[in-house]
């Protein structure tokens, strides 16, 4: 069985919420391998620091609407946009 072709993400800006969880970190690794610029969001700063994926890291709780706005603002400031 062959792996399906993966679309390149060169230069695309992506915000990943829950980046330190199992699914979030797997998505982050996949998108990083495909060339995406990542903004990684998690509640736990310590787990963000341990994450082995390149990207802008933001520790905050997305259950708070103001934190959601802050995450988007930080991602757009870092990469210039979100795709």
Buried (B, 14 or more C-beta within 10 A) or exposed (E): EEEEEEEEBEEBBBBBBBBBBEEBBEBBBEBBEBEBBBBBBBBEEEBBEEBEBEBBBBBBEBEEEEBBEBBBEBBBEBBEEBE
